């Protein structure tokens, strides 16, 4: 009996010591803990900034095997918000996002590479304005652990950029205004 109890105790300790495995996370847009922000140089004079207010997504994450992560994000393009209604109407038009024809933009990861510390390089396919191209996101894990309500969360920040014309948006605002810079903040809740 003592031997069986010792074996059970060792097995239990062994299970506790097992490394973490990949878990599924939902991006916390309901709690407003995720943001997709953008900026574009305005004619070389200043920066036009904005965000997309309506998006969702999910990802898998294992801190021991970040290269096995998978990320999917869906963005409703009509939710573009530059804090100026007339400009937002123009951004939604066929000069830019053409939201009636392309109501959703998507990002699907194809590879994740671990860097130094918490740094990551995320490669994936961005489909925007009916065109799919590979982009690279320079990312960093911000934090991971238990939240005050007993759930598990992990958060990341990242940056990337793309040229609008590469996605079929060729409205000419001048050479300084061709590149869109994205700043991403994602907090996921373990499912």
N, C-alpha and C positions, 0 to 999 in steps of 0.2 A: 504494500500500500504506500509506504514511504517512497519507494522507487517510482511508482506511477505518479505520485504527487510531484516529485522532483522533476520528472520528465515533462509533465504538464506545465510546471512553472518555467522550466527552461524554454519550452516551446512558446509560451506566452511572451517571455522576454525577447526571444528571437523575432517574434512577429512585431513587437513594438520597435525593434531596432531596424526593421526593414527600411530601405530607402524609399523616399516618396516616389509615387508613380504619377503619370500624367493625369490631369484632371480637366474637366470641362468647365469653362467659365462663360457667363453671359455678361456682355458689356453693360454696365450700370447706367443706362440712359434714363431710366425711370427716376432714379435718385439724383439725376443731373451731376453725375460724377465722371462724365466723359465729354470731351469737346473736340470738334474738328474746326480749327481756326485757319484762316488763310490771310495772306497779304499779297498785294501787287503794287509795284512802284507806280505812282500816278504821275506820268509824264516827266519823271526825273525831279519832281518838286517835293513829293511827300509820299506817304504810304496809305493806300486804301486797305482797310482791314475789314474782316467779317468772319462769318462762321456758317456752318450748316446746323440747323436746329433739330432736324429730324433724321435720325439714323439708328441702326441697331447692328448687332453682330455678336459673334462668339469666338472663342479660341480655346485651344488646349494648351496646357502649360505644365511642365515638369522642370523644376529648377536644376535637377541633376542632368537633364537631357534637353536643353533649350532647342537644340537643332531638330527635335521631333515636333516642335510646336506647329500649329496650324491656325490661321486667322482668316476670318471672313467678316467683311463689313459691307453693309448696304446703306447707301445715302439717298434720301429723297431730295432730288435736286431743286425742287420748288421751295425747299426750306432755306435757301440761301438768304442770308441776312447781313447786309452791310450797314444797317442802321440808317437807311435812306430809301424810302419806298419807291421813288422814281428810278433810282439807280438799280434797285432790286428788280423792278419790272424789266429793265434793260438787260440785266444779267440773266433773267429767265427767258429772254427772247431768243430767236434763232441766230442772233449775232454772237451769243455765247453758249449758254447751257441748253437752249432749245428744250425746255422742260416738257412741253406737250409731246414731243417725239421721243425724248430720252428722260423719262421720269425718275430713273434710278441710275446711280453710279455704284459700282462695286469694286471692292478690293479683295483678292484671294491670294494668300501667300503661296509661294512656290518653294521657298527655302528660308531657313533662319540660321544665322551663323553667330556663335558666341564670340565675344571679344574679351577685352580685359575687364575684370570686375563684373559689373552688372550691364556692360555695354553689349548691344546686339545689333546685327545688321539683318534687316528683314527685306527679302526680295519677293515681289509679287506682281500679279497682273491687275492693273487698274483699268477698268472699263468706264469710259467717260465720253459722252457725246457720240456714242456708237462706235468708238474706237478702243481697242485693247492694246495696251503697251505695258512693258515691264518697268517698274520703278523700284528704287531702293530707299528704304527708310532707315535712317540712323536712329536707333532707339536705346533706351536705358530703362532697366527695371528700377522703379522708385521705391517700392516696398511690397512686402508680402507677409500675411499672417492672419490672425483671428481678429474680427471686428468686435465692437462692443455688444453685438447681438448674438454672438456665438457662431457667426458664419465665417467663411474663409474668403479673403480678398487678395488680389495682386494688382498692382498698378504700374503703368509704363508711360513714358513720354517719348515722343519721336518727332523728327523733322524730315521733310523731303521737299522736292521741287520738281516742276515739270514746265515745259514750254507749251503754251496753249495751242499753238499751230500743230503740234504733234498729235493733238486730239481733235483736229479739224476745226478749231476755233481760230479763225484768222482775221478777226476784226482788228484793224490796225490802230493801236493807241501809241505807236512809236516804239523804238527799240528798247527803251527802259522798262516798258510795260508788258513784255512778252512772257515773262516767267511768273508762275504762281508758286508761292512758298507756303507749304502747309506745316502747321504745328498741331500735333496730336497729343491728347491726354486721355488715357484709357484706364478705367478701373473696372476690373471684372469680379463678379461674384461667383464663387464655386457652386456648381449645380449638384 
